[in-house]
Amino acid sequence: MRSAKSRIVVLSLVTLIATLVPATGALAETDPVYKFDGSGWGHGVGMSQYGARAMAKSGMSAEQILTTYYSGVTLKSVDQVLGESHWLNSDPTPLWIGITQNQTSLKFHVTGGFAGLCKANDGEGECPTQTANANEQWEFRALGGGICQFFLNEVAIGNPGTCRGEITWTNQPNTRVHLDGHGEYGRGTLKMRPSGSGFHVVLQIGIDEYIYGLGEMPSGWHSEALKAQAIAGRTYGIRQALKYGSETSFSSTRKGQCWCHLYDTTADQSYVGWLKENEPADIPWKVAVDATSGLIITHPQAPDSTVIIAYYSSSSGGHTDSNVDGFGHSTLLPYLLGTPDPWSVSPEAQNPLASWSKSVTASAIAAAVGLDTVTGVAITARHVSGSVDQVAISGTLAGVDKTITRTGRSFKRAIGLRSAYYSVTVPAGSVVPTATAGLCETPPPPDAGFSDVSPNSVHKGDIDCVSALDVIPAFSQTSFGPLEEIPRSEMAGFLIRAAQWMGVDVPVPLDQGFNDIGGLSQTDQDVINQLAILGITIGTGPSTYSPDRMIDRWQMAIFLVRLHVLVGFDPPSASNVFTDMGSHPQETVIAVHQIFALGVTKGCEVNPARYCPDRQVTREQMASFLARLIRLNT
């Protein structure tokens, strides 16, 4: 499982980075190699799974394991915490698990029985309207315009309907549904829900039925470690359900992202479905789930009905991090303080990544951090745990010597290290970095030399930065157009390029059903569709994006918060400061004050404090918005 959301993948522009062996001869002279030695795997916050294994083998109980890694917590039953009438208790299948998103075709077959098929608005009457028999090859296919159809062996079956469908196999314990390329499912109901021109695939399932399918820990580990994992996994799942509410109350943003409480990947927790139950060796895991049924981890200061965010990872490097150090959160959670974790690296853990090494060339590091060349790397600060807090990298950018800094976790992601517990051995002749300027920090990249940007402008450094990063391209070599307003078509490109610099894996630009972007360039269409797939925008209507409409400051606040969350952070708590937000919906008011709390905006006027939400965003304002967000998230 990754961080507030940590499921962040290395920037797409550096996907060519590979693990290399130290170079020799002429190659070594032209592309020096940096060797990184480290320990652990994952974010290192909360429970260490290998640590839990070692503790269990040493005779400790699941409760002792959990209270070691989560400070000041108590185990309680879901009924005790939420009450029997709460929707999570009264609904037998309350959880919605995102299996795959933004699909136009889903191929599947059934084994061991049959499944009922149904789609909405097809005029065929009460569900199910078709039956998928064992071993038949079926497909749910988007036909365009929000219309979907079931196919059997490439032949359309029944009437077309909307892309709101389901596959059911109730009361058939030996029946499995296989989704080609995704997995095998023996529990719950598979749902298809509309998204742009396609659909999401979601599994509706009960709480413990979901835990049965978690692929987070080998079933052969000690029973107390398995119990600790089951309780942590159940706690994390319930907390995410509380965060997003029942399916009927999902926001339009969440529906656009996945129509789910949790993804089935390590973006939340790895859910592998029937794969976790189909072998005799998996019986101990099911026994552990049953033995802890209903148990969750609570803390009196946890806001979601006292249910904690039960982060966990494979292993730390000998001491877990607090959520502030491990994730960069602004607020310390009292149950995630960081704790000594000798268990993770002890012989009892049998941890294959108690130590690891990786060699990376200077050119690969340069590509990862946005420099033209790299001449030195140094770790300049560590957290209390020993994990890396800050890394300085020296090199050149546009022919000018430059030293920048990255957080330890950002640098880890950029070059693909296992954890933030690492050291570096530099090649002979390396420069020792001394400056501490980070991406989009002072001093900025070289002066872009725009004649229409005043050297005294408060936006000057940010404009130079986003121009150097090509987040906001200039109009020409001498003109940036700082006062020009920004259409939504251009904004999409700015946000996608900023997202790449912040480590977001930008998806393949599948058509999202906007019927008003066909006149744009393919590049502009792609970034708009990518923005929608990422859940940053849902458009201005069911099938419209309004690419020529200028972007307002209130809209920009919402987009910036969504991007910040997408990078892997929970949105900050914020108090109302601005006096001119009264006419706007609550989501907008919250987003505006969240970007103020993050330091991304200072508002438009000070006395009284105003944000000017209905003004349109200018290019110089956009430069500062994005430079500040990049600075915060790198």
Buried (B, 14 or more C-beta within 10 A) or exposed (E): BBBBBBBBEBBBEBEEBEEBEBBEEEEBEEBBBBBBEBBBBBBBBBBBBBBBBBBBBEEBBBBBBBBBBBBEBBBBEBEEBBEEEBBBBEBEBBBBBBBBBBBBEBBBBBEBBBBBBBBBEBEBEEBBBBEBEEEBEBBBBBEEEBBBBBBBEEEEBBEBBBBBBBBBBEEBEEBBBBBEEBBBBBBBBBBBBBBBBBBBBBBBBBBBBBBBBBBBBBBEBBBBBBBBBBBBBBBBBBBBBBBBEBBEEBEEBBBBBBBBBBBBBBBBBBBBBBBBBEEEEBEBBBBBBEBBEBBBBBBEEBBBBBBBBBBBBBBBBBBBBBBBBBBBBBEEBBBBBBBEBEBBBBEBBEBEBBEBEBBBBBBBBBBBBBBBBBBBBBBBEBBEBBBBBBBBBBBBBEEEEBBBBBBBBBBBBBBBBBBBBBEBBBBEEBBEBEBEBBBBBEEBBEEBEBEBBEEEBEBBBBBBBBBBBEBBEBEEEEEBBBEBBBBBBBBBBBBBBBBBBBBBBBBEBBBBBBEBBEEBEEEBBBBBBBBBBBBBBBBBEEBBBBBEBBBBBBBBBBBBBBBBBBBBBBBBEBEEBBEBBEEBEEBBBBBBBBBBBBEBBBBBEEEEBBBBBEBBBBBBBBBBBBBBBBBBBB
